Amino acid sequence: MSSRTTLVKFALTFLVLAGCAEEFRGREPLKDGFHFPIAMAVDSDNGLLYVVNTNFDLAYRHASVVSIDLDTNEFAEPFLALGSFPGDFILAKGEDGTYGYVAVRGDNSLTWFEVTGDAGGTKLICDGGSDTTAPCQGAYVVTEGELPAVAEDPPETVNVGADPFGLALLPGVADEPDRLLLAALANGVVTVLDIGAGGVPEISAQTRLLNGLHSAAVDPSTRLIYLTNRQYPVVYRLKVTGPSGAAELETVDTVGLPSPFATAQFGRGLAFSAQGRRVLIAYRTPSGLVVLDGADESPAVSQKVIGFVPLGNRPGQVRVFPTGPEGSELAYTMCYGEDTVWVVDPASLAPLERIEVGAGPYDMVAVAGPPARGYVSNFLGDSISVIDLDPASKTYHTQIAELE
């Protein structure tokens, strides 16, 4: 076992004991490097890749979001500090600007920031002050809010749950605003937050499911939200409707998944292919992709398991991009335990390739280019792998650089 893996196990134990509730002293937050990087997002308007450093071993005072120039693959100026142990990250473009939202376990919050641009270049704003090393604070760190009043009952004050980790964006339709769904790992709290003017998120609805919630994703066809659970072999489907400030959150059904072994390592990342017609779930026991049929919206039929694709050790996040021949979809699963990204054809469910990357791959984003590239965050390697995604290239589906 490597010293890096041992350190991660120690940090996980420490998280349980400390409850992820405090920030710790250390060096200034990292501005131009990677330190246990996790989630990423592409800001195509400004030609930047944002990478979330988790500060998982508490070597720094805070976690950070750093920027990579997509033209040069070098570090850029935009940066911000935030609470340690962040999870999922979403970059959302609204009518009045671009905003970033991060699930943060260290202070049990949804932390958000504004992307601004002027003659001085792009900036990430989340504290309203001039000290760029200060962490996000005030209204940019949402830990609690009020649920709307029901009948004669006054509004109820609630928090966003313990260890918020999974995050999904539900685009608004008709009189419904853009919304975020935040899932708490430690106590199963699911929170809906409406995105208002200026990107401000406010709690609108909430429910509670089993502990162990991991990833959230929205079916683009049905608008149902799927949630995986790392501790139990189930996937939830939820429905969110209603006008601003009065969301209705309904659990549509709970889908049982294969569980031949008695472990606490089940669903991780998930993604949809062909407009939600197939649901791809990265699964730990056994290691592979569980594939559900999303072609029929009837709960009794649509969630039938139609396939299982064996993969490498400890699959985590799964992403789907139109990066195959003639723009066909391909599914990329990060296999954290063997430092590879597995490529699967979601139509035939055939594994196509294994791409060797850095240590402990976690997340992946794609840039259409030209040139078409993929970026993989290597949690254990403190690096970002750059993958060639041009089907016409001789180096297609290989790592062509590793940023450190």
C-alpha positions in Angstrom: 0.0 0.0 0.0 1.4 3.4 -1.0 2.0 6.1 1.6 -0.4 8.3 -0.4 -3.2 5.7 0.0 -2.4 5.3 3.7 -2.7 9.1 4.1 -6.1 9.1 2.4 -7.3 6.4 4.8 -6.1 8.3 7.7 -7.8 11.4 6.5 -11.1 9.5 6.0 -10.8 8.2 9.6 -10.2 11.8 10.8 -13.2 13.0 8.9 -15.4 10.6 10.8 -14.0 11.6 14.1 -14.0 15.3 13.5 -17.3 15.4 11.7 -16.0 17.6 8.9 -16.9 20.6 11.0 -13.9 22.7 11.3 -11.2 24.5 9.2 -7.6 23.9 10.3 -4.4 26.0 10.3 -1.8 25.5 7.7 -0.3 27.2 4.6 -2.1 29.7 2.5 -4.6 28.0 0.1 -3.0 26.7 -3.0 -3.2 29.0 -6.1 -1.0 27.3 -8.7 -1.0 23.6 -8.1 -3.1 20.6 -7.5 -3.7 19.0 -4.1 -6.1 16.0 -4.0 -8.1 17.5 -7.0 -11.6 16.3 -7.4 -14.3 17.9 -9.5 -13.8 20.2 -12.5 -15.8 22.4 -14.9 -15.0 24.1 -18.2 -15.6 27.8 -18.6 -15.7 28.0 -22.4 -16.5 31.7 -22.5 -13.2 32.6 -20.8 -11.2 29.6 -22.1 -10.6 28.2 -18.6 -10.7 24.9 -16.8 -11.6 25.2 -13.1 -10.3 22.5 -10.8 -11.4 22.0 -7.2 -8.6 21.1 -4.7 -10.0 19.3 -1.7 -7.2 20.0 0.8 -7.9 16.4 2.0 -4.9 16.1 4.3 -5.4 19.6 5.7 -2.0 20.8 4.6 -3.5 24.2 3.7 -5.8 26.5 5.6 -8.5 26.0 3.1 -9.4 24.2 -0.1 -9.2 26.1 -3.3 -10.5 26.4 -6.9 -7.7 27.0 -9.4 -7.7 27.8 -13.1 -6.0 26.4 -16.2 -5.7 28.3 -19.4 -7.1 25.9 -22.1 -4.9 27.3 -24.8 -1.6 26.9 -22.9 -2.5 24.3 -20.2 -0.8 26.6 -17.7 -2.1 28.0 -14.5 -4.2 31.2 -14.8 -5.0 34.0 -12.4 -8.7 33.2 -11.4 -8.7 31.5 -7.9 -10.7 31.4 -4.7 -10.5 29.7 -1.3 -13.3 27.7 0.2 -14.0 25.2 3.0 -12.1 21.9 3.0 -13.3 18.6 1.7 -15.4 19.8 -1.2 -17.4 17.3 -3.3 -19.3 17.9 -6.5 -19.0 21.2 -8.5 -21.3 22.7 -11.1 -20.7 25.8 -13.3 -24.1 27.3 -14.4 -24.7 30.0 -16.9 -27.8 32.1 -16.2 -29.3 35.1 -17.9 -27.4 37.5 -15.7 -24.0 35.8 -15.4 -22.0 32.6 -14.7 -21.9 31.1 -11.3 -20.1 28.2 -9.6 -21.7 25.9 -6.9 -19.7 23.5 -4.7 -20.9 21.0 -2.2 -18.5 21.5 0.8 -18.3 18.9 3.6 -15.9 20.9 5.8 -18.5 23.4 6.8 -21.6 21.5 5.7 -22.5 24.0 3.1 -23.4 24.8 -0.5 -20.7 27.4 -1.3 -21.1 29.4 -4.5 -19.2 32.1 -6.4 -19.6 34.6 -9.3 -17.5 34.6 -12.4 -16.8 38.2 -13.4 -14.7 39.7 -16.2 -13.4 43.2 -16.9 -10.2 44.8 -18.3 -8.3 43.1 -15.5 -9.4 39.7 -16.6 -11.6 36.9 -15.2 -12.2 36.8 -11.5 -13.9 34.4 -9.1 -15.8 36.3 -6.4 -17.2 34.7 -3.3 -16.3 36.9 -0.3 -16.8 40.5 -1.3 -13.4 41.5 0.1 -10.0 42.3 -1.3 -8.1 39.4 0.4 -8.0 36.7 -2.3 -6.7 34.1 0.2 -9.8 34.5 2.5 -12.3 31.8 2.1 -15.8 32.2 0.8 -18.1 33.7 3.5 -21.4 35.4 4.3 -24.2 34.9 1.8 -21.8 32.8 -0.5 -21.8 30.0 2.1 -25.3 28.5 2.4 -25.7 26.3 5.5 -29.3 26.7 6.3 -32.5 28.3 5.2 -36.3 28.4 5.7 -38.8 26.1 4.0 -42.0 27.8 2.9 -44.8 28.0 5.4 -47.5 25.3 5.1 -51.1 26.2 6.0 -51.0 27.7 9.5 -47.5 26.5 10.2 -44.6 29.1 10.2 -41.6 28.6 8.0 -39.3 25.8 9.2 -35.5 26.5 9.6 -33.5 23.6 8.1 -29.8 23.0 7.3 -28.4 21.3 4.2 -27.4 18.1 5.9 -24.2 16.5 7.1 -21.4 16.0 4.6 -23.2 17.5 1.5 -21.5 15.8 -1.5 -23.7 15.1 -4.5 -24.9 18.1 -6.6 -27.1 18.4 -9.7 -28.5 21.3 -11.8 -32.2 21.1 -12.9 -32.7 23.8 -15.6 -35.8 25.8 -15.2 -38.9 25.5 -17.5 -42.0 27.7 -17.8 -42.5 29.4 -14.4 -40.0 27.2 -12.6 -36.5 28.6 -11.9 -33.2 26.9 -12.3 -32.7 24.7 -9.3 -29.9 22.8 -7.5 -30.4 19.4 -5.8 -27.9 18.8 -3.0 -27.4 15.4 -1.4 -25.8 14.8 2.0 -23.6 11.8 2.4 -23.7 11.3 6.2 -27.4 11.6 6.9 -29.3 11.3 3.6 -30.8 14.8 3.6 -31.8 16.0 0.1 -32.2 19.8 -0.4 -33.7 21.7 -3.3 -32.3 25.2 -3.8 -33.9 27.8 -6.2 -31.3 29.9 -8.1 -32.5 33.5 -8.0 -31.3 36.8 -9.4 -27.5 37.2 -9.2 -27.1 33.4 -8.9 -28.2 33.4 -5.2 -29.4 29.9 -4.1 -32.2 29.7 -1.5 -33.6 26.5 0.1 -37.0 25.7 -1.3 -37.7 22.0 -0.4 -36.2 19.1 1.5 -36.6 15.4 2.2 -34.6 12.7 3.8 -33.5 9.3 2.4 -31.0 6.6 3.5 -27.5 7.6 4.6 -24.8 7.2 2.0 -26.1 9.4 -0.9 -23.3 9.9 -3.4 -24.0 11.3 -6.8 -27.0 13.1 -8.4 -27.8 13.6 -12.1 -30.8 14.8 -14.1 -32.4 12.7 -16.8 -32.6 15.2 -19.8 -35.6 13.4 -21.2 -37.9 13.0 -18.1 -36.3 15.7 -15.8 -36.3 13.1 -13.0 -33.3 13.3 -10.7 -31.4 10.1 -9.9 -29.4 9.6 -6.7 -26.9 6.8 -6.1 -26.1 5.4 -2.6 -22.6 4.1 -1.8 -23.9 2.2 1.3 -27.0 0.5 0.0 -27.7 -1.2 -3.4 -30.4 1.3 -4.5 -31.0 4.3 -6.8 -33.6 6.9 -6.1 -35.7 8.8 -8.6 -37.0 12.1 -7.5 -39.3 14.7 -9.1 -39.1 18.5 -8.5 -41.8 20.8 -9.6 -43.4 24.1 -8.6 -42.8 27.9 -8.9 -40.0 29.8 -7.3 -39.9 29.6 -3.5 -42.4 26.7 -3.4 -40.8 23.6 -4.9 -42.5 20.2 -4.4 -40.0 17.4 -4.0 -41.4 13.9 -4.5 -39.6 10.5 -4.3 -41.0 8.7 -7.4 -39.5 5.3 -6.6 -36.5 3.4 -5.2 -34.8 1.0 -7.6 -33.1 -2.0 -6.2 -29.7 -2.9 -7.8 -27.8 -6.2 -7.8 -26.1 -7.0 -4.5 -24.4 -10.4 -4.5 -22.0 -9.4 -1.8 -22.6 -8.0 1.7 -20.5 -4.8 1.6 -21.0 -1.1 1.9 -19.6 -0.2 -1.5 -22.2 0.2 -4.1 -23.3 3.1 -6.4 -21.0 6.0 -7.2 -21.2 8.2 -10.3 -24.0 8.0 -12.9 -24.7 9.4 -16.3 -27.3 9.2 -19.1 -26.8 8.3 -22.8 -29.0 8.9 -25.8 -31.1 11.5 -24.0 -31.7 9.4 -20.9 -32.6 6.2 -22.7 -29.9 4.4 -20.8 -28.8 5.0 -17.2 -25.1 4.2 -16.5 -24.2 3.7 -12.9 -20.6 3.1 -11.7 -20.8 0.3 -9.2 -18.2 -0.9 -6.7 -19.4 -4.4 -5.7 -19.0 -6.0 -8.2 -16.8 -3.5 -10.1 -18.6 -2.3 -13.3 -21.3 -0.3 -14.9 -24.9 -1.2 -14.0 -27.1 -0.2 -16.9 -30.8 0.6 -16.5 -33.4 0.9 -19.2 -34.8 4.4 -19.3 -36.9 4.0 -22.5 -40.2 3.7 -20.7 -41.3 6.2 -18.1 -43.3 3.7 -16.2 -41.4 3.0 -12.9 -42.3 -0.7 -13.1 -40.7 -1.1 -16.5 -38.2 1.7 -17.0 -35.8 0.7 -14.2 -35.2 -2.9 -15.4 -31.5 -3.7 -15.3 -30.6 -4.5 -18.9 -26.9 -5.0 -18.6 -23.7 -5.1 -16.5 -20.3 -4.1 -17.9 -17.3 -5.4 -15.8 -14.7 -2.7 -15.3 -11.4 -2.2 -13.5 -10.8 -1.7 -9.7 -13.0 0.8 -7.8 -14.9 2.6 -10.6 -16.1 6.1 -9.5 -17.3 8.9 -11.7 -18.8 8.2 -15.1 -19.2 10.8 -17.9 -20.8 10.6 -21.4 -19.4 12.7 -24.3 -20.0 12.7 -28.1 -16.4 11.9 -28.7 -16.7 8.7 -30.8 -16.5 8.4 -34.6 -18.9 10.8 -36.3 -19.8 12.3 -32.9 -21.2 9.1 -31.4 -21.5 8.9 -27.6 -19.0 7.2 -25.5 -19.0 6.6 -21.7 -15.8 7.2 -19.7 -15.5 5.7 -16.2 -12.7 6.6 -13.9 -11.3 3.5 -12.2 -9.8 5.0 -9.1 -8.1 1.8 -7.9 -6.1 1.0 -11.1 -5.3 4.5 -12.5 -7.3 4.0 -15.7 -10.2 5.4 -17.6 -12.4 2.7 -19.2 -14.2 3.6 -22.4 -17.5 1.9 -23.1 -19.9 2.1 -26.0 -23.3 2.8 -24.3 -25.2 1.5 -27.3 -23.7 -2.0 -27.4 -22.4 -2.0 -23.8 -19.0 -3.1 -25.2 -15.8 -2.1 -23.3 -13.6 -0.5 -26.0 -10.4 0.8 -24.4 -8.5 1.4 -21.2 -6.7 4.7 -21.0 -3.8 4.9 -18.5 -3.8 8.1 -16.5 -2.4 9.4 -13.2 -2.9 8.0 -9.7 -6.5 7.9 -8.4 -8.5 9.3 -11.3 -11.7 10.9 -10.1 -13.5 13.2 -12.6 -13.4 14.0 -16.3 -14.5 16.9 -18.5 -14.3 17.3 -22.3 -13.4 20.2 -24.5 -14.7 20.1 -28.0 -11.7 22.0 -29.4 -10.1 21.9 -31.8 -8.2 20.1 -30.6 -10.6 17.9 -28.8 -9.3 17.0 -25.4 -10.3 15.4 -22.1 -9.1 16.4 -18.7 -9.0 13.9 -15.8 -8.4 14.9 -12.2 -6.0 12.5 -10.5 -6.9 12.7 -6.8 -3.9 10.7 -5.5 -1.5 12.0 -8.1 -2.0 15.7 -7.5 -2.3 16.1 -11.3 -4.5 16.5 -14.3 -4.2 14.1 -17.2 -4.8 15.5 -20.7 -6.4 12.9 -23.1 -6.6 13.2 -26.9 -10.3 12.9 -27.9 -10.0 13.4 -31.6 -11.0 10.1 -33.3 -8.9 11.1 -36.4 -5.7 11.5 -34.3 -3.0 8.9 -34.0 -2.9 9.5 -30.2 -6.7 9.1 -29.8 -7.7 7.9 -26.3 -4.2 8.2 -24.9 -2.8 10.5 -22.2 -0.8 13.2 -24.1 0.2 15.3 -21.1 0.0 15.3 -17.3 -0.3 18.7 -15.6 1.2 19.1 -12.2 
